[in-house]
Amino acid sequence: MSERKPNRLIHEKSPYLLQHAYNPVDWYPWSPEAFHKAKRESKQVFLSIGYS
């Protein structure tokens, strides 16, 4: 059985973000890094708004 690896949300404090830390998605928290990457790769930003 493969071990699940956390994504970068594992370092966040928000309970909502932490519950998605083991999703197989390359999530970024709201940060300059996320926007720099999107700009560098000419990609749109997908914003997920939720609650916990």
mmCIF entry with sequence, helices, sheets and N, C-alpha, C, O atoms, coordinates in Angstrom:
data_MODEL
# 
_entry.id   MODEL 
# 
_entity.id                         1 
_entity.type                       polymer 
_entity.pdbx_number_of_molecules   1 
# 
_entity_poly.entity_id                      1 
_entity_poly.type                           'polypeptide(L)' 
_entity_poly.nstd_linkage                   no 
_entity_poly.nstd_monomer                   no 
_entity_poly.pdbx_seq_one_letter_code       MSERKPNRLIHEKSPYLLQHAYNPVDWYPWSPEAFHKAKRESKQVFLSIGYS 
_entity_poly.pdbx_seq_one_letter_code_can   MSERKPNRLIHEKSPYLLQHAYNPVDWYPWSPEAFHKAKRESKQVFLSIGYS 
_entity_poly.pdbx_strand_id                 A 
# 
loop_
_entity_poly_seq.entity_id 
_entity_poly_seq.num 
_entity_poly_seq.mon_id 
_entity_poly_seq.hetero 
1 1  MET n 
1 2  SER n 
1 3  GLU n 
1 4  ARG n 
1 5  LYS n 
1 6  PRO n 
1 7  ASN n 
1 8  ARG n 
1 9  LEU n 
1 10 ILE n 
1 11 HIS n 
1 12 GLU n 
1 13 LYS n 
1 14 SER n 
1 15 PRO n 
1 16 TYR n 
1 17 LEU n 
1 18 LEU n 
1 19 GLN n 
1 20 HIS n 
1 21 ALA n 
1 22 TYR n 
1 23 ASN n 
1 24 PRO n 
1 25 VAL n 
1 26 ASP n 
1 27 TRP n 
1 28 TYR n 
1 29 PRO n 
1 30 TRP n 
1 31 SER n 
1 32 PRO n 
1 33 GLU n 
1 34 ALA n 
1 35 PHE n 
1 36 HIS n 
1 37 LYS n 
1 38 ALA n 
1 39 LYS n 
1 40 ARG n 
1 41 GLU n 
1 42 SER n 
1 43 LYS n 
1 44 GLN n 
1 45 VAL n 
1 46 PHE n 
1 47 LEU n 
1 48 SER n 
1 49 ILE n 
1 50 GLY n 
1 51 TYR n 
1 52 SER n 
# 
_struct_asym.id          A 
_struct_asym.entity_id   1 
# 
loop_
_struct_conf.conf_type_id 
_struct_conf.id 
_struct_conf.pdbx_PDB_helix_id 
_struct_conf.beg_label_comp_id 
_struct_conf.beg_label_asym_id 
_struct_conf.beg_label_seq_id 
_struct_conf.pdbx_beg_PDB_ins_code 
_struct_conf.end_label_comp_id 
_struct_conf.end_label_asym_id 
_struct_conf.end_label_seq_id 
_struct_conf.pdbx_end_PDB_ins_code 
_struct_conf.beg_auth_comp_id 
_struct_conf.beg_auth_asym_id 
_struct_conf.beg_auth_seq_id 
_struct_conf.end_auth_comp_id 
_struct_conf.end_auth_asym_id 
_struct_conf.end_auth_seq_id 
_struct_conf.pdbx_PDB_helix_class 
_struct_conf.details 
_struct_conf.pdbx_PDB_helix_length 
HELX_P HELX_P1 AA1 ARG A 8  ? HIS A 11 ? ARG A 8  HIS A 11 5 ? 4 
HELX_P HELX_P2 AA2 PRO A 15 ? LEU A 18 ? PRO A 15 LEU A 18 1 ? 4 
HELX_P HELX_P3 AA3 PRO A 32 ? ARG A 40 ? PRO A 32 ARG A 40 1 ? 9 
# 
_struct_conf_type.id          HELX_P 
_struct_conf_type.criteria    ? 
_struct_conf_type.reference   ? 
# 
loop_
_atom_site.group_PDB 
_atom_site.id 
_atom_site.type_symbol 
_atom_site.label_atom_id 
_atom_site.label_alt_id 
_atom_site.label_comp_id 
_atom_site.label_asym_id 
_atom_site.label_entity_id 
_atom_site.label_seq_id 
_atom_site.pdbx_PDB_ins_code 
_atom_site.Cartn_x 
_atom_site.Cartn_y 
_atom_site.Cartn_z 
_atom_site.occupancy 
_atom_site.B_iso_or_equiv 
_atom_site.pdbx_formal_charge 
_atom_site.auth_seq_id 
_atom_site.auth_comp_id 
_atom_site.auth_asym_id 
_atom_site.auth_atom_id 
_atom_site.pdbx_PDB_model_num 
ATOM 1   N N  . MET A 1 1  ? 0.846   -1.183 0.000   1.00 0.00 ? 1  MET A N  1 
ATOM 2   C CA . MET A 1 1  ? 0.000   0.000  0.000   1.00 0.00 ? 1  MET A CA 1 
ATOM 3   C C  . MET A 1 1  ? 0.889   1.244  0.000   1.00 0.00 ? 1  MET A C  1 
ATOM 4   O O  . MET A 1 1  ? 1.850   1.304  0.768   1.00 0.00 ? 1  MET A O  1 
ATOM 5   N N  . SER A 1 2  ? 0.594   2.230  -0.839  1.00 0.00 ? 2  SER A N  1 
ATOM 6   C CA . SER A 1 2  ? 1.412   3.431  -0.897  1.00 0.00 ? 2  SER A CA 1 
ATOM 7   C C  . SER A 1 2  ? 1.051   4.388  0.232   1.00 0.00 ? 2  SER A C  1 
ATOM 8   O O  . SER A 1 2  ? -0.110  4.513  0.622   1.00 0.00 ? 2  SER A O  1 
ATOM 9   N N  . GLU A 1 3  ? 2.063   5.048  0.736   1.00 0.00 ? 3  GLU A N  1 
ATOM 10  C CA . GLU A 1 3  ? 1.871   6.019  1.808   1.00 0.00 ? 3  GLU A CA 1 
ATOM 11  C C  . GLU A 1 3  ? 1.441   7.346  1.193   1.00 0.00 ? 3  GLU A C  1 
ATOM 12  O O  . GLU A 1 3  ? 2.025   7.812  0.215   1.00 0.00 ? 3  GLU A O  1 
ATOM 13  N N  . ARG A 1 4  ? 0.408   7.944  1.787   1.00 0.00 ? 4  ARG A N  1 
ATOM 14  C CA . ARG A 1 4  ? -0.055  9.242  1.291   1.00 0.00 ? 4  ARG A CA 1 
ATOM 15  C C  . ARG A 1 4  ? 0.940   10.320 1.682   1.00 0.00 ? 4  ARG A C  1 
ATOM 16  O O  . ARG A 1 4  ? 1.410   10.363 2.819   1.00 0.00 ? 4  ARG A O  1 
ATOM 17  N N  . LYS A 1 5  ? 1.252   11.179 0.744   1.00 0.00 ? 5  LYS A N  1 
ATOM 18  C CA . LYS A 1 5  ? 2.188   12.266 0.996   1.00 0.00 ? 5  LYS A CA 1 
ATOM 19  C C  . LYS A 1 5  ? 1.409   13.575 1.092   1.00 0.00 ? 5  LYS A C  1 
ATOM 20  O O  . LYS A 1 5  ? 0.497   13.816 0.302   1.00 0.00 ? 5  LYS A O  1 
ATOM 21  N N  . PRO A 1 6  ? 1.765   14.411 2.049   1.00 0.00 ? 6  PRO A N  1 
ATOM 22  C CA . PRO A 1 6  ? 1.068   15.695 2.165   1.00 0.00 ? 6  PRO A CA 1 
ATOM 23  C C  . PRO A 1 6  ? 1.508   16.669 1.078   1.00 0.00 ? 6  PRO A C  1 
ATOM 24  O O  . PRO A 1 6  ? 2.617   16.574 0.554   1.00 0.00 ? 6  PRO A O  1 
ATOM 25  N N  . ASN A 1 7  ? 0.639   17.590 0.755   1.00 0.00 ? 7  ASN A N  1 
ATOM 26  C CA . ASN A 1 7  ? 1.005   18.675 -0.150  1.00 0.00 ? 7  ASN A CA 1 
ATOM 27  C C  . ASN A 1 7  ? 1.462   19.865 0.694   1.00 0.00 ? 7  ASN A C  1 
ATOM 28  O O  . ASN A 1 7  ? 1.598   19.729 1.910   1.00 0.00 ? 7  ASN A O  1 
ATOM 29  N N  . ARG A 1 8  ? 1.697   21.006 0.094   1.00 0.00 ? 8  ARG A N  1 
ATOM 30  C CA . ARG A 1 8  ? 2.260   22.140 0.846   1.00 0.00 ? 8  ARG A CA 1 
ATOM 31  C C  . ARG A 1 8  ? 1.296   22.717 1.879   1.00 0.00 ? 8  ARG A C  1 
ATOM 32  O O  . ARG A 1 8  ? 1.720   23.523 2.707   1.00 0.00 ? 8  ARG A O  1 
ATOM 33  N N  . LEU A 1 9  ? 0.028   22.343 1.865   1.00 0.00 ? 9  LEU A N  1 
ATOM 34  C CA . LEU A 1 9  ? -0.911  22.844 2.869   1.00 0.00 ? 9  LEU A CA 1 
ATOM 35  C C  . LEU A 1 9  ? -0.640  22.275 4.259   1.00 0.00 ? 9  LEU A C  1 
ATOM 36  O O  . LEU A 1 9  ? -1.175  22.782 5.246   1.00 0.00 ? 9  LEU A O  1 
ATOM 37  N N  . ILE A 1 10 ? 0.170   21.247 4.348   1.00 0.00 ? 10 ILE A N  1 
ATOM 38  C CA . ILE A 1 10 ? 0.486   20.621 5.627   1.00 0.00 ? 10 ILE A CA 1 
ATOM 39  C C  . ILE A 1 10 ? 1.129   21.627 6.592   1.00 0.00 ? 10 ILE A C  1 
ATOM 40  O O  . ILE A 1 10 ? 1.110   21.405 7.803   1.00 0.00 ? 10 ILE A O  1 
ATOM 41  N N  . HIS A 1 11 ? 1.692   22.718 6.085   1.00 0.00 ? 11 HIS A N  1 
ATOM 42  C CA . HIS A 1 11 ? 2.376   23.712 6.919   1.00 0.00 ? 11 HIS A CA 1 
ATOM 43  C C  . HIS A 1 11 ? 1.467   24.862 7.354   1.00 0.00 ? 11 HIS A C  1 
ATOM 44  O O  . HIS A 1 11 ? 1.919   25.784 8.032   1.00 0.00 ? 11 HIS A O  1 
ATOM 45  N N  . GLU A 1 12 ? 0.199   24.812 6.970   1.00 0.00 ? 12 GLU A N  1 
ATOM 46  C CA . GLU A 1 12 ? -0.731  25.890 7.300   1.00 0.00 ? 12 GLU A CA 1 
ATOM 47  C C  . GLU A 1 12 ? -1.347  25.698 8.685   1.00 0.00 ? 12 GLU A C  1 
ATOM 48  O O  . GLU A 1 12 ? -1.308  24.602 9.245   1.00 0.00 ? 12 GLU A O  1 
ATOM 49  N N  . LYS A 1 13 ? -1.916  26.775 9.232   1.00 0.00 ? 13 LYS A N  1 
ATOM 50  C CA . LYS A 1 13 ? -2.559  26.722 10.547  1.00 0.00 ? 13 LYS A CA 1 
ATOM 51  C C  . LYS A 1 13 ? -4.072  26.566 10.456  1.00 0.00 ? 13 LYS A C  1 
ATOM 52  O O  . LYS A 1 13 ? -4.713  26.119 11.407  1.00 0.00 ? 13 LYS A O  1 
ATOM 53  N N  . SER A 1 14 ? -4.631  26.928 9.328   1.00 0.00 ? 14 SER A N  1 
ATOM 54  C CA . SER A 1 14 ? -6.078  26.892 9.138   1.00 0.00 ? 14 SER A CA 1 
ATOM 55  C C  . SER A 1 14 ? -6.601  25.456 9.152   1.00 0.00 ? 14 SER A C  1 
ATOM 56  O O  . SER A 1 14 ? -6.089  24.608 8.422   1.00 0.00 ? 14 SER A O  1 
ATOM 57  N N  . PRO A 1 15 ? -7.615  25.171 9.974   1.00 0.00 ? 15 PRO A N  1 
ATOM 58  C CA . PRO A 1 15 ? -8.208  23.817 9.976   1.00 0.00 ? 15 PRO A CA 1 
ATOM 59  C C  . PRO A 1 15 ? -8.745  23.419 8.598   1.00 0.00 ? 15 PRO A C  1 
ATOM 60  O O  . PRO A 1 15 ? -8.660  22.256 8.204   1.00 0.00 ? 15 PRO A O  1 
ATOM 61  N N  . TYR A 1 16 ? -9.300  24.395 7.871   1.00 0.00 ? 16 TYR A N  1 
ATOM 62  C CA . TYR A 1 16 ? -9.821  24.104 6.533   1.00 0.00 ? 16 TYR A CA 1 
ATOM 63  C C  . TYR A 1 16 ? -8.695  23.674 5.596   1.00 0.00 ? 16 TYR A C  1 
ATOM 64  O O  . TYR A 1 16 ? -8.825  22.675 4.889   1.00 0.00 ? 16 TYR A O  1 
ATOM 65  N N  . LEU A 1 17 ? -7.600  24.416 5.588   1.00 0.00 ? 17 LEU A N  1 
ATOM 66  C CA . LEU A 1 17 ? -6.490  24.060 4.703   1.00 0.00 ? 17 LEU A CA 1 
ATOM 67  C C  . LEU A 1 17 ? -5.852  22.736 5.130   1.00 0.00 ? 17 LEU A C  1 
ATOM 68  O O  . LEU A 1 17 ? -5.477  21.925 4.284   1.00 0.00 ? 17 LEU A O  1 
ATOM 69  N N  . LEU A 1 18 ? -5.733  22.523 6.418   1.00 0.00 ? 18 LEU A N  1 
ATOM 70  C CA . LEU A 1 18 ? -5.126  21.277 6.901   1.00 0.00 ? 18 LEU A CA 1 
ATOM 71  C C  . LEU A 1 18 ? -5.935  20.045 6.511   1.00 0.00 ? 18 LEU A C  1 
ATOM 72  O O  . LEU A 1 18 ? -5.362  18.981 6.278   1.00 0.00 ? 18 LEU A O  1 
ATOM 73  N N  . GLN A 1 19 ? -7.246  20.171 6.438   1.00 0.00 ? 19 GLN A N  1 
ATOM 74  C CA . GLN A 1 19 ? -8.042  18.990 6.060   1.00 0.00 ? 19 GLN A CA 1 
ATOM 75  C C  . GLN A 1 19 ? -7.837  18.613 4.595   1.00 0.00 ? 19 GLN A C  1 
ATOM 76  O O  . GLN A 1 19 ? -8.251  17.535 4.168   1.00 0.00 ? 19 GLN A O  1 
ATOM 77  N N  . HIS A 1 20 ? -7.203  19.490 3.828   1.00 0.00 ? 20 HIS A N  1 
ATOM 78  C CA . HIS A 1 20 ? -6.909  19.205 2.423   1.00 0.00 ? 20 HIS A CA 1 
ATOM 79  C C  . HIS A 1 20 ? -5.422  18.939 2.185   1.00 0.00 ? 20 HIS A C  1 
ATOM 80  O O  . HIS A 1 20 ? -4.976  18.870 1.040   1.00 0.00 ? 20 HIS A O  1 
ATOM 81  N N  . ALA A 1 21 ? -4.673  18.793 3.251   1.00 0.00 ? 21 ALA A N  1 
ATOM 82  C CA . ALA A 1 21 ? -3.224  18.617 3.149   1.00 0.00 ? 21 ALA A CA 1 
ATOM 83  C C  . ALA A 1 21 ? -2.820  17.277 2.537   1.00 0.00 ? 21 ALA A C  1 
ATOM 84  O O  . ALA A 1 21 ? -1.673  17.118 2.119   1.00 0.00 ? 21 ALA A O  1 
ATOM 85  N N  . TYR A 1 22 ? -3.717  16.333 2.479   1.00 0.00 ? 22 TYR A N  1 
ATOM 86  C CA . TYR A 1 22 ? -3.388  15.033 1.885   1.00 0.00 ? 22 TYR A CA 1 
ATOM 87  C C  . TYR A 1 22 ? -4.143  14.781 0.581   1.00 0.00 ? 22 TYR A C  1 
ATOM 88  O O  . TYR A 1 22 ? -4.167  13.659 0.075   1.00 0.00 ? 22 TYR A O  1 
ATOM 89  N N  . ASN A 1 23 ? -4.762  15.842 0.040   1.00 0.00 ? 23 ASN A N  1 
ATOM 90  C CA . ASN A 1 23 ? -5.395  15.721 -1.272  1.00 0.00 ? 23 ASN A CA 1 
ATOM 91  C C  . ASN A 1 23 ? -4.315  15.546 -2.333  1.00 0.00 ? 23 ASN A C  1 
ATOM 92  O O  . ASN A 1 23 ? -3.228  16.108 -2.193  1.00 0.00 ? 23 ASN A O  1 
ATOM 93  N N  . PRO A 1 24 ? -4.581  14.789 -3.378  1.00 0.00 ? 24 PRO A N  1 
ATOM 94  C CA . PRO A 1 24 ? -3.580  14.623 -4.436  1.00 0.00 ? 24 PRO A CA 1 
ATOM 95  C C  . PRO A 1 24 ? -3.610  15.798 -5.422  1.00 0.00 ? 24 PRO A C  1 
ATOM 96  O O  . PRO A 1 24 ? -3.565  15.607 -6.637  1.00 0.00 ? 24 PRO A O  1 
ATOM 97  N N  . VAL A 1 25 ? -3.685  17.010 -4.874  1.00 0.00 ? 25 VAL A N  1 
ATOM 98  C CA . VAL A 1 25 ? -3.735  18.231 -5.680  1.00 0.00 ? 25 VAL A CA 1 
ATOM 99  C C  . VAL A 1 25 ? -2.567  19.109 -5.252  1.00 0.00 ? 25 VAL A C  1 
ATOM 100 O O  . VAL A 1 25 ? -2.231  19.167 -4.069  1.00 0.00 ? 25 VAL A O  1 
ATOM 101 N N  . ASP A 1 26 ? -1.962  19.778 -6.190  1.00 0.00 ? 26 ASP A N  1 
ATOM 102 C CA . ASP A 1 26 ? -0.830  20.646 -5.891  1.00 0.00 ? 26 ASP A CA 1 
ATOM 103 C C  . ASP A 1 26 ? -1.330  22.015 -5.432  1.00 0.00 ? 26 ASP A C  1 
ATOM 104 O O  . ASP A 1 26 ? -1.077  23.029 -6.083  1.00 0.00 ? 26 ASP A O  1 
ATOM 105 N N  . TRP A 1 27 ? -2.047  22.032 -4.298  1.00 0.00 ? 27 TRP A N  1 
ATOM 106 C CA . TRP A 1 27 ? -2.627  23.269 -3.774  1.00 0.00 ? 27 TRP A CA 1 
ATOM 107 C C  . TRP A 1 27 ? -1.542  24.209 -3.271  1.00 0.00 ? 27 TRP A C  1 
ATOM 108 O O  . TRP A 1 27 ? -0.503  23.778 -2.772  1.00 0.00 ? 27 TRP A O  1 
ATOM 109 N N  . TYR A 1 28 ? -1.807  25.499 -3.412  1.00 0.00 ? 28 TYR A N  1 
ATOM 110 C CA . TYR A 1 28 ? -0.979  26.551 -2.819  1.00 0.00 ? 28 TYR A CA 1 
ATOM 111 C C  . TYR A 1 28 ? -1.876  27.362 -1.899  1.00 0.00 ? 28 TYR A C  1 
ATOM 112 O O  . TYR A 1 28 ? -3.015  27.652 -2.267  1.00 0.00 ? 28 TYR A O  1 
ATOM 113 N N  . PRO A 1 29 ? -1.409  27.736 -0.728  1.00 0.00 ? 29 PRO A N  1 
ATOM 114 C CA . PRO A 1 29 ? -2.183  28.686 0.069   1.00 0.00 ? 29 PRO A CA 1 
ATOM 115 C C  . PRO A 1 29 ? -2.079  30.066 -0.599  1.00 0.00 ? 29 PRO A C  1 
ATOM 116 O O  . PRO A 1 29 ? -1.222  30.275 -1.458  1.00 0.00 ? 29 PRO A O  1 
ATOM 117 N N  . TRP A 1 30 ? -2.943  30.997 -0.208  1.00 0.00 ? 30 TRP A N  1 
ATOM 118 C CA . TRP A 1 30 ? -2.907  32.348 -0.736  1.00 0.00 ? 30 TRP A CA 1 
ATOM 119 C C  . TRP A 1 30 ? -1.554  32.943 -0.391  1.00 0.00 ? 30 TRP A C  1 
ATOM 120 O O  . TRP A 1 30 ? -1.256  33.163 0.783   1.00 0.00 ? 30 TRP A O  1 
ATOM 121 N N  . SER A 1 31 ? -0.746  33.201 -1.384  1.00 0.00 ? 31 SER A N  1 
ATOM 122 C CA . SER A 1 31 ? 0.614   33.674 -1.116  1.00 0.00 ? 31 SER A CA 1 
ATOM 123 C C  . SER A 1 31 ? 1.226   34.267 -2.381  1.00 0.00 ? 31 SER A C  1 
ATOM 124 O O  . SER A 1 31 ? 0.778   33.975 -3.489  1.00 0.00 ? 31 SER A O  1 
ATOM 125 N N  . PRO A 1 32 ? 2.244   35.095 -2.213  1.00 0.00 ? 32 PRO A N  1 
ATOM 126 C CA . PRO A 1 32 ? 2.942   35.615 -3.383  1.00 0.00 ? 32 PRO A CA 1 
ATOM 127 C C  . PRO A 1 32 ? 3.509   34.487 -4.252  1.00 0.00 ? 32 PRO A C  1 
ATOM 128 O O  . PRO A 1 32 ? 3.528   34.590 -5.479  1.00 0.00 ? 32 PRO A O  1 
ATOM 129 N N  . GLU A 1 33 ? 3.966   33.417 -3.609  1.00 0.00 ? 33 GLU A N  1 
ATOM 130 C CA . GLU A 1 33 ? 4.524   32.277 -4.359  1.00 0.00 ? 33 GLU A CA 1 
ATOM 131 C C  . GLU A 1 33 ? 3.511   31.730 -5.363  1.00 0.00 ? 33 GLU A C  1 
ATOM 132 O O  . GLU A 1 33 ? 3.861   31.432 -6.504  1.00 0.00 ? 33 GLU A O  1 
ATOM 133 N N  . ALA A 1 34 ? 2.261   31.599 -4.937  1.00 0.00 ? 34 ALA A N  1 
ATOM 134 C CA . ALA A 1 34 ? 1.217   31.068 -5.822  1.00 0.00 ? 34 ALA A CA 1 
ATOM 135 C C  . ALA A 1 34 ? 1.010   31.970 -7.042  1.00 0.00 ? 34 ALA A C  1 
ATOM 136 O O  . ALA A 1 34 ? 0.887   31.489 -8.168  1.00 0.00 ? 34 ALA A O  1 
ATOM 137 N N  . PHE A 1 35 ? 0.974   33.274 -6.802  1.00 0.00 ? 35 PHE A N  1 
ATOM 138 C CA . PHE A 1 35 ? 0.736   34.206 -7.898  1.00 0.00 ? 35 PHE A CA 1 
ATOM 139 C C  . PHE A 1 35 ? 1.953   34.346 -8.809  1.00 0.00 ? 35 PHE A C  1 
ATOM 140 O O  . PHE A 1 35 ? 1.805   34.521 -10.018 1.00 0.00 ? 35 PHE A O  1 
ATOM 141 N N  . HIS A 1 36 ? 3.132   34.271 -8.247  1.00 0.00 ? 36 HIS A N  1 
ATOM 142 C CA . HIS A 1 36 ? 4.345   34.297 -9.075  1.00 0.00 ? 36 HIS A CA 1 
ATOM 143 C C  . HIS A 1 36 ? 4.391   33.075 -9.993  1.00 0.00 ? 36 HIS A C  1 
ATOM 144 O O  . HIS A 1 36 ? 4.742   33.185 -11.168 1.00 0.00 ? 36 HIS A O  1 
ATOM 145 N N  . LYS A 1 37 ? 4.036   31.916 -9.450  1.00 0.00 ? 37 LYS A N  1 
ATOM 146 C CA . LYS A 1 37 ? 4.054   30.698 -10.269 1.00 0.00 ? 37 LYS A CA 1 
ATOM 147 C C  . LYS A 1 37 ? 3.014   30.792 -11.395 1.00 0.00 ? 37 LYS A C  1 
ATOM 148 O O  . LYS A 1 37 ? 3.301   30.452 -12.543 1.00 0.00 ? 37 LYS A O  1 
ATOM 149 N N  . ALA A 1 38 ? 1.815   31.254 -11.055 1.00 0.00 ? 38 ALA A N  1 
ATOM 150 C CA . ALA A 1 38 ? 0.769   31.388 -12.069 1.00 0.00 ? 38 ALA A CA 1 
ATOM 151 C C  . ALA A 1 38 ? 1.207   32.345 -13.184 1.00 0.00 ? 38 ALA A C  1 
ATOM 152 O O  . ALA A 1 38 ? 0.998   32.068 -14.365 1.00 0.00 ? 38 ALA A O  1 
ATOM 153 N N  . LYS A 1 39 ? 1.804   33.450 -12.804 1.00 0.00 ? 39 LYS A N  1 
ATOM 154 C CA . LYS A 1 39 ? 2.262   34.412 -13.802 1.00 0.00 ? 39 LYS A CA 1 
ATOM 155 C C  . LYS A 1 39 ? 3.383   33.831 -14.656 1.00 0.00 ? 39 LYS A C  1 
ATOM 156 O O  . LYS A 1 39 ? 3.376   33.958 -15.880 1.00 0.00 ? 39 LYS A O  1 
ATOM 157 N N  . ARG A 1 40 ? 4.346   33.193 -13.996 1.00 0.00 ? 40 ARG A N  1 
ATOM 158 C CA . ARG A 1 40 ? 5.495   32.611 -14.703 1.00 0.00 ? 40 ARG A CA 1 
ATOM 159 C C  . ARG A 1 40 ? 5.044   31.558 -15.714 1.00 0.00 ? 40 ARG A C  1 
ATOM 160 O O  . ARG A 1 40 ? 5.615   31.450 -16.799 1.00 0.00 ? 40 ARG A O  1 
ATOM 161 N N  . GLU A 1 41 ? 4.007   30.775 -15.351 1.00 0.00 ? 41 GLU A N  1 
ATOM 162 C CA . GLU A 1 41 ? 3.520   29.696 -16.227 1.00 0.00 ? 41 GLU A CA 1 
ATOM 163 C C  . GLU A 1 41 ? 2.332   30.121 -17.084 1.00 0.00 ? 41 GLU A C  1 
ATOM 164 O O  . GLU A 1 41 ? 1.748   29.297 -17.788 1.00 0.00 ? 41 GLU A O  1 
ATOM 165 N N  . SER A 1 42 ? 1.973   31.391 -17.031 1.00 0.00 ? 42 SER A N  1 
ATOM 166 C CA . SER A 1 42 ? 0.816   31.918 -17.776 1.00 0.00 ? 42 SER A CA 1 
ATOM 167 C C  . SER A 1 42 ? -0.437  31.094 -17.521 1.00 0.00 ? 42 SER A C  1 
ATOM 168 O O  . SER A 1 42 ? -1.139  30.694 -18.451 1.00 0.00 ? 42 SER A O  1 
ATOM 169 N N  . LYS A 1 43 ? -0.704  30.847 -16.239 1.00 0.00 ? 43 LYS A N  1 
ATOM 170 C CA . LYS A 1 43 ? -1.882  30.068 -15.846 1.00 0.00 ? 43 LYS A CA 1 
ATOM 171 C C  . LYS A 1 43 ? -2.819  30.917 -15.005 1.00 0.00 ? 43 LYS A C  1 
ATOM 172 O O  . LYS A 1 43 ? -2.399  31.854 -14.326 1.00 0.00 ? 43 LYS A O  1 
ATOM 173 N N  . GLN A 1 44 ? -4.085  30.572 -15.067 1.00 0.00 ? 44 GLN A N  1 
ATOM 174 C CA . GLN A 1 44 ? -5.077  31.235 -14.235 1.00 0.00 ? 44 GLN A CA 1 
ATOM 175 C C  . GLN A 1 44 ? -4.977  30.689 -12.809 1.00 0.00 ? 44 GLN A C  1 
ATOM 176 O O  . GLN A 1 44 ? -4.443  29.605 -12.577 1.00 0.00 ? 44 GLN A O  1 
ATOM 177 N N  . VAL A 1 45 ? -5.504  31.469 -11.862 1.00 0.00 ? 45 VAL A N  1 
ATOM 178 C CA . VAL A 1 45 ? -5.546  31.045 -10.462 1.00 0.00 ? 45 VAL A CA 1 
ATOM 179 C C  . VAL A 1 45 ? -6.946  30.500 -10.188 1.00 0.00 ? 45 VAL A C  1 
ATOM 180 O O  . VAL A 1 45 ? -7.944  31.179 -10.431 1.00 0.00 ? 45 VAL A O  1 
ATOM 181 N N  . PHE A 1 46 ? -7.008  29.290 -9.687  1.00 0.00 ? 46 PHE A N  1 
ATOM 182 C CA . PHE A 1 46 ? -8.276  28.673 -9.274  1.00 0.00 ? 46 PHE A CA 1 
ATOM 183 C C  . PHE A 1 46 ? -8.383  28.896 -7.772  1.00 0.00 ? 46 PHE A C  1 
ATOM 184 O O  . PHE A 1 46 ? -7.560  28.405 -6.999  1.00 0.00 ? 46 PHE A O  1 
ATOM 185 N N  . LEU A 1 47 ? -9.404  29.639 -7.370  1.00 0.00 ? 47 LEU A N  1 
ATOM 186 C CA . LEU A 1 47 ? -9.580  29.981 -5.969  1.00 0.00 ? 47 LEU A CA 1 
ATOM 187 C C  . LEU A 1 47 ? -10.653 29.105 -5.361  1.00 0.00 ? 47 LEU A C  1 
ATOM 188 O O  . LEU A 1 47 ? -11.789 29.081 -5.833  1.00 0.00 ? 47 LEU A O  1 
ATOM 189 N N  . SER A 1 48 ? -10.291 28.386 -4.315  1.00 0.00 ? 48 SER A N  1 
ATOM 190 C CA . SER A 1 48 ? -11.251 27.552 -3.600  1.00 0.00 ? 48 SER A CA 1 
ATOM 191 C C  . SER A 1 48 ? -11.576 28.217 -2.274  1.00 0.00 ? 48 SER A C  1 
ATOM 192 O O  . SER A 1 48 ? -10.683 28.462 -1.462  1.00 0.00 ? 48 SER A O  1 
ATOM 193 N N  . ILE A 1 49 ? -12.845 28.510 -2.052  1.00 0.00 ? 49 ILE A N  1 
ATOM 194 C CA . ILE A 1 49 ? -13.283 29.130 -0.810  1.00 0.00 ? 49 ILE A CA 1 
ATOM 195 C C  . ILE A 1 49 ? -14.136 28.129 -0.060  1.00 0.00 ? 49 ILE A C  1 
ATOM 196 O O  . ILE A 1 49 ? -15.102 27.590 -0.600  1.00 0.00 ? 49 ILE A O  1 
ATOM 197 N N  . GLY A 1 50 ? -13.772 27.884 1.186   1.00 0.00 ? 50 GLY A N  1 
ATOM 198 C CA . GLY A 1 50 ? -14.524 26.918 1.972   1.00 0.00 ? 50 GLY A CA 1 
ATOM 199 C C  . GLY A 1 50 ? -14.520 27.298 3.437   1.00 0.00 ? 50 GLY A C  1 
ATOM 200 O O  . GLY A 1 50 ? -14.028 28.359 3.820   1.00 0.00 ? 50 GLY A O  1 
ATOM 201 N N  . TYR A 1 51 ? -15.067 26.430 4.236   1.00 0.00 ? 51 TYR A N  1 
ATOM 202 C CA . TYR A 1 51 ? -15.112 26.676 5.675   1.00 0.00 ? 51 TYR A CA 1 
ATOM 203 C C  . TYR A 1 51 ? -14.930 25.351 6.401   1.00 0.00 ? 51 TYR A C  1 
ATOM 204 O O  . TYR A 1 51 ? -15.071 24.280 5.811   1.00 0.00 ? 51 TYR A O  1 
ATOM 205 N N  . SER A 1 52 ? -14.627 25.436 7.644   1.00 0.00 ? 52 SER A N  1 
ATOM 206 C CA . SER A 1 52 ? -14.455 24.233 8.453   1.00 0.00 ? 52 SER A CA 1 
ATOM 207 C C  . SER A 1 52 ? -15.055 24.451 9.818   1.00 0.00 ? 52 SER A C  1 
ATOM 208 O O  . SER A 1 52 ? -15.017 23.554 10.660  1.00 0.00 ? 52 SER A O  1 
# 
